[in-house]
Amino acid sequence: MINYFFFPESYKGIDIVYIKESIDKLNEAMMMKDKNETFYEDSSFYITEYEDKQFLHEKLSKSYKDLTNRVIPSMFRRMKRTSLKVVDDILTLNAQYPDVWSNCLWGWFNEEDRHHIYSYDYFASNRKTIAKKNSTGMNFHETMSLLLDKVQISSNAMGQIRNLGNGDDFKKVLDSICSLDSYNTTSWNTGGFQVNVLLRNYNVTISDESDTVKKKPQLKQKRYFKVSDEIGSQYCFYHVKLNDIRIHIYPDEDKKVIYVAYVGAHLDLG
């Protein structure tokens, strides 16, 4: 659903150190390739000039033999071949490969944007931007592998998200789940689950249930959900508030993983 095209022409005259860095990062990105991503090459690497009368692969080989003899051939074996000559023209790529979320070039550019990538960090953030833009309740089970690094969604919650379709409610739920994942990935590495950090740094309106709810067996039971096959059902008292929608979660203190267990209407309080 996202295509990446290797673009050796972009390396003409660029400092050889930067070229190696870009190709190393491309190889790293391919190692992390998702099922929704495809990498293409057009067989132009070995005939691309670095400068007048000198081929790019020869220039690289003088300084980085392992890169040209081992890394790049291995990388090409994992890429798909395209019969289209890859040029810096996204409209051409879009015409040839129209049924995707985005067509991107990998090389060395003046700046990175959705279509021009040379670093792994931008690749990682950009794929999330693209996947989020194209997510709906119906396809979230596909896009979430690109969007989420640590947060996990229970099967019941996945069905509830699917039922939201593509309206405002889905977009609010998606924003909140992505914020939970950002907190889970970047902030929650040690210590306990911190509601105040989510409130302050991630703009997530979240709270614990009251003692009244926790002490009433009938109300408590309504917050008991299966979160995963591995850890079974748990009391999910923490909940994100989105107007009349609630996202009930279970933060696993041992694994430092947040599980989304319920997405739907406000649960009974009486």
C-alpha positions as CSV (number, residue, x, y, z in Angstrom):
1,M,0.0,0.0,0.0
2,I,3.1,2.2,0.2
3,N,5.7,1.9,-2.5
4,Y,9.3,3.0,-2.2
5,F,11.5,3.3,-5.3
6,F,15.3,3.3,-5.0
7,F,16.5,6.4,-7.0
8,P,20.3,6.2,-7.6
9,E,20.2,9.3,-9.9
10,S,19.8,11.4,-6.7
11,Y,23.3,10.5,-5.5
12,K,25.1,12.2,-8.4
13,G,28.0,14.3,-7.0
14,I,26.9,13.8,-3.4
15,D,29.5,13.2,-0.7
16,I,30.2,9.5,-0.8
17,V,29.8,9.3,3.1
18,Y,26.2,10.6,2.7
19,I,25.4,8.0,0.0
20,K,26.6,5.2,2.2
21,E,24.5,6.5,5.1
22,S,21.4,6.7,2.9
23,I,21.8,3.2,1.5
24,D,22.5,1.8,5.0
25,K,19.3,3.4,6.2
26,L,17.4,2.1,3.2
27,N,18.7,-1.4,4.1
28,E,17.6,-0.8,7.7
29,A,14.1,0.3,6.5
30,M,13.8,-2.8,4.4
31,M,14.6,-5.0,7.4
32,M,11.6,-3.3,9.1
33,K,9.4,-3.6,6.1
34,D,5.7,-4.1,6.9
35,K,3.3,-6.2,4.9
36,N,1.8,-3.0,3.5
37,E,5.1,-1.8,2.1
38,T,7.0,-2.7,-1.1
39,F,10.5,-1.6,-2.2
40,Y,11.3,-1.4,-5.9
41,E,14.5,-1.0,-8.1
42,D,14.8,-0.5,-11.8
43,S,18.2,-2.0,-12.5
44,S,19.7,1.5,-12.9
45,F,22.2,1.4,-10.0
46,Y,25.1,-0.2,-12.0
47,I,24.7,2.2,-14.9
48,T,24.2,5.4,-13.0
49,E,27.0,7.9,-13.2
50,Y,28.4,9.5,-10.1
51,E,30.1,12.2,-12.1
52,D,31.3,12.4,-15.7
53,K,32.7,9.0,-16.9
54,Q,32.6,7.5,-13.5
55,F,29.9,5.0,-12.4
56,L,28.3,5.3,-9.0
57,H,28.9,1.7,-7.9
58,E,32.6,2.1,-8.8
59,K,33.0,5.2,-6.8
60,L,31.3,3.5,-3.8
61,S,33.3,0.4,-4.2
62,K,36.6,2.2,-3.7
63,S,35.6,3.2,-0.2
64,Y,33.0,0.7,0.8
65,K,33.6,-2.7,-0.8
66,D,31.4,-4.5,1.7
67,L,28.5,-2.2,0.8
68,T,28.8,-2.8,-2.9
69,N,29.8,-6.5,-2.8
70,R,27.4,-7.7,-0.1
71,V,24.9,-5.2,1.3
72,I,23.5,-3.8,-2.0
73,P,23.2,-7.2,-3.9
74,S,21.4,-8.6,-0.8
75,M,19.2,-5.6,-0.8
76,F,18.3,-5.9,-4.4
77,R,17.3,-9.6,-3.9
78,R,14.7,-8.4,-1.5
79,M,13.4,-5.7,-3.7
80,K,10.9,-6.0,-6.5
81,R,11.9,-5.1,-10.1
82,T,10.0,-2.4,-11.8
83,S,10.0,-2.0,-15.6
84,L,9.3,1.7,-15.2
85,K,12.4,3.9,-15.3
86,V,12.4,5.6,-11.9
87,V,12.7,9.4,-12.2
88,D,12.0,12.3,-9.8
89,D,8.5,12.6,-11.1
90,I,5.8,11.4,-8.6
91,L,3.0,12.0,-11.1
92,T,4.6,9.3,-13.4
93,L,4.9,6.9,-10.5
94,N,1.3,7.6,-9.5
95,A,0.1,7.0,-13.0
96,Q,1.9,3.6,-13.1
97,Y,1.1,2.6,-9.6
98,P,-2.3,4.3,-8.8
99,D,-3.8,1.9,-6.3
100,V,-1.6,2.7,-3.3
101,W,-1.6,5.1,-0.4
102,S,1.6,6.7,-1.5
103,N,4.5,6.3,-4.0
104,C,7.9,7.5,-2.5
105,L,11.5,7.9,-3.7
106,W,14.4,6.8,-1.7
107,G,17.7,8.7,-2.4
108,W,19.4,11.9,-1.4
109,F,17.3,15.1,-1.7
110,N,17.5,18.7,-0.5
111,E,14.7,17.9,2.0
112,E,12.5,15.1,3.0
113,D,8.8,15.1,2.4
114,R,6.1,12.5,2.0
115,H,7.6,11.5,-1.4
116,H,11.3,12.0,-0.9
117,I,13.1,10.0,1.8
118,Y,16.7,9.4,2.7
119,S,16.7,8.8,6.5
120,Y,15.3,6.0,8.6
121,D,13.8,8.3,11.2
122,Y,11.8,10.1,8.5
123,F,10.8,6.8,7.0
124,A,9.4,5.7,10.4
125,S,7.5,8.9,11.0
126,N,6.3,9.3,7.4
127,R,4.9,5.8,7.1
128,K,2.7,6.6,10.2
129,T,1.6,9.9,8.6
130,I,0.6,8.1,5.4
131,A,-1.1,5.2,7.2
132,K,-3.0,7.5,9.5
133,K,-4.3,9.6,6.6
134,N,-5.6,6.5,4.9
135,S,-7.0,4.7,7.9
136,T,-10.7,3.9,8.4
137,G,-12.5,1.8,10.9
138,M,-12.8,-0.9,8.2
139,N,-9.1,-1.1,7.4
140,F,-7.6,-0.3,10.8
141,H,-6.8,-4.0,11.3
142,E,-4.4,-3.5,8.3
143,T,-3.0,-0.1,9.0
144,M,-2.4,-0.5,12.7
145,S,0.8,-2.5,12.0
146,L,2.3,0.7,10.5
147,L,0.7,3.0,13.1
148,L,1.4,1.4,16.4
149,D,4.7,0.3,17.9
150,K,3.6,-1.0,21.3
151,V,-0.1,-0.6,22.0
152,Q,-2.2,-3.7,21.3
153,I,-5.9,-3.9,20.4
154,S,-8.1,-6.7,21.7
155,S,-10.3,-8.6,19.2
156,N,-13.4,-7.2,20.7
157,A,-12.1,-3.6,20.6
158,M,-11.0,-4.2,17.0
159,G,-14.6,-5.0,16.1
160,Q,-15.9,-1.9,17.9
161,I,-13.4,0.3,16.0
162,R,-14.5,-1.3,12.7
163,N,-18.1,-0.3,13.5
164,L,-17.1,3.4,13.8
165,G,-16.6,3.6,10.0
166,N,-14.8,6.7,8.8
167,G,-16.5,9.6,10.7
168,D,-15.4,12.0,13.3
169,D,-15.7,9.4,16.1
170,F,-13.2,7.1,14.4
171,K,-10.8,10.0,13.8
172,K,-11.0,10.9,17.5
173,V,-10.4,7.3,18.6
174,L,-7.5,7.0,16.2
175,D,-5.9,10.1,17.4
176,S,-6.2,8.9,21.0
177,I,-4.8,5.4,20.3
178,C,-1.9,6.9,18.4
179,S,-1.2,9.2,21.4
180,L,-1.4,6.3,23.8
181,D,1.2,4.5,21.6
182,S,3.5,7.5,21.5
183,Y,3.4,7.7,25.3
184,N,3.9,3.9,25.5
185,T,6.9,4.0,23.1
186,T,8.7,7.1,24.2
187,S,7.8,7.8,27.8
188,W,6.7,4.6,29.6
189,N,9.9,2.6,29.8
190,T,10.3,2.4,33.5
191,G,8.1,2.9,36.6
192,G,4.4,2.9,36.8
193,F,1.7,4.0,34.4
194,Q,1.3,7.8,34.7
195,V,-2.0,9.4,33.9
196,N,-0.6,12.9,34.6
197,V,2.0,12.5,31.8
198,L,-0.7,11.5,29.3
199,L,-2.8,14.5,30.3
200,R,0.1,17.0,30.3
201,N,2.3,15.8,27.4
202,Y,0.0,13.9,25.1
203,N,-3.3,15.8,25.4
204,V,-5.1,12.6,26.3
205,T,-8.1,13.0,28.7
206,I,-7.9,9.9,30.8
207,S,-8.8,8.9,34.3
208,D,-9.2,6.0,36.6
209,E,-12.6,4.7,37.8
210,S,-13.9,6.0,41.1
211,D,-13.9,3.9,44.3
212,T,-17.7,3.7,44.0
213,V,-17.4,1.8,40.7
214,K,-14.6,-0.4,41.9
215,K,-16.4,-1.4,45.0
216,K,-19.7,-2.4,43.4
217,P,-19.4,-5.9,41.9
218,Q,-22.0,-5.3,39.2
219,L,-20.2,-2.1,37.9
220,K,-16.8,-3.6,38.4
221,Q,-17.7,-6.6,36.3
222,K,-18.7,-4.3,33.4
223,R,-15.1,-3.2,33.2
224,Y,-13.7,-6.7,33.0
225,F,-12.6,-7.4,29.4
226,K,-10.4,-9.9,27.6
227,V,-7.3,-8.0,26.6
228,S,-5.3,-10.8,25.0
229,D,-4.9,-14.6,24.7
230,E,-1.7,-14.4,26.7
231,I,-2.9,-12.5,29.8
232,G,-6.7,-13.2,29.5
233,S,-9.3,-10.9,31.0
234,Q,-8.4,-8.0,33.2
235,Y,-10.2,-5.1,35.0
236,C,-9.8,-2.1,32.7
237,F,-10.5,0.9,34.9
238,Y,-8.4,3.4,33.1
239,H,-10.5,5.1,30.3
240,V,-10.0,7.8,27.7
241,K,-12.9,10.2,27.5
242,L,-14.0,11.4,24.1
243,N,-17.4,13.1,24.5
244,D,-19.8,10.1,24.7
245,I,-17.2,7.6,23.7
246,R,-14.9,5.7,26.1
247,I,-11.7,3.8,25.4
248,H,-11.0,1.4,28.3
249,I,-7.4,0.3,28.5
250,Y,-5.2,-2.1,30.6
251,P,-1.7,-0.9,31.2
252,D,0.5,-4.0,31.8
253,E,3.0,-2.8,34.4
254,D,5.3,-5.8,33.9
255,K,5.6,-5.7,30.1
256,K,5.1,-1.9,29.8
257,V,2.4,-2.5,27.2
258,I,-1.0,-0.7,26.9
259,Y,-3.9,-2.9,25.8
260,V,-7.0,-1.3,24.3
261,A,-9.9,-3.5,25.5
262,Y,-13.1,-1.6,24.8
263,V,-14.2,1.3,22.5
264,G,-17.8,2.4,22.8
265,A,-20.5,4.1,24.8
266,H,-20.0,5.3,28.4
267,L,-20.3,2.2,30.6
268,D,-23.0,2.0,33.3
269,L,-22.5,4.0,36.5
270,G,-25.5,2.7,38.3
